Amino acid sequence: MSAPLEAIAVSRRYASRAIVDDVTLSLVPGEITALLGGSGAGKSTLLRLLAGLEPVDAGEVRLAGRVLSAPGRTVPPEQRRIGLIFQDFALFPHLTAARNVGFGLKHLPRKQAAATTDRWLSLLGLSGRAGAYPHELSGGEQQRVAIARALAPEPAAILMDEPFSGLDPALSGSVREAALSAVRAAGIPALMVTHDPAEALESADRIAILSQGRLLQSGSAEEVYRRPASLAAAGALGAVNVFRRASLPPSWQAAFSATGDLAGFRPEGVHLDAASPARFSVTSRRLTGPLVRLTLEGHGLKVNALAAPGAAPHAGAETGVSLDPALTFTFASGET
């Protein structure tokens, strides 16, 4: 059975600056953890620490109880049995798809290596492209070859750095689903670095939010989205309306079960409710795709909301508004 890959209070400094600062994170076998954060948050550096591509300045990296990294000691990447997938795919241009997938199987007898290669190509829908070279493959096919190559040697864990960000948006959804299904089926710990909160929520079982090198929160995707530990964690996963709790209409107060001076709620948690005594005017209506983004003004507040096109009133209309308690949260003043 696979074991967790763990970072235990790891830090990495460049000169006097902490790029990764006292991060503890456990990657669970059979689940995908999205490591989410903006540019400069330390995401790729943390991945490199887990992979052994950089040393830790403090803390430890462990796999199945074995210490892989500690200050002054770094097990080389090739001895960690950790698969790596990067944004640029890094396929060998002179090798076919099949030979790319089989590159890490040279320790196996030839027939076994060929059977393993064929199995992974089939799992990722690439059986008909086995003889194609990378320049003959689409971006989505190249990414699936990269996933198959990383999984074929049966690694103990897999680390992916922005693996789908270079794909055409029309392809990324289907490629991501096929690739991540194969990763989950491998039953090993998996980390996916991303800057996209929508990708993290759609793709991952667990989410870890990193900001300025520090871990703000980690947990199941639903837990982190619905019960953020701070306003910064809430904002990392999407837009949030934030107000002083005392400034909210009295009819909204029941939506907030916890104490705190600051009230936050998601735009999709704002419901158009004709029966609500909290009345707002629609000052802006913008189609964003499947939903309409509304700007509502009333009670001295400007609130962002999302609604289905058929239910969204036009600009200038008045509507009652209520809140979904499942998408509201409170924090103490000054908490970030």
PyMOL commands that set and color helices and strands:
alter all, ss='L'
color gray80, all
select helices_A, chain A and resi 43-51+77-79+97-105+110-123+127-129+134-136+139-151+169-185+197-203+221-226+231-236+245-247+250-255+267-269+325-327
alter helices_A, ss='H'
color red, helices_A
select strands_A, chain A and resi 5-14+17-27+32-36+58-63+66-70+73-74+82-85+157-161+190-194+206-211+214-220+241-244+262-265+270-272+279-287+292-298+301-307+318-323+328-331
alter strands_A, ss='S'
color yellow, strands_A
deselect
rebuild
show_as cartoon
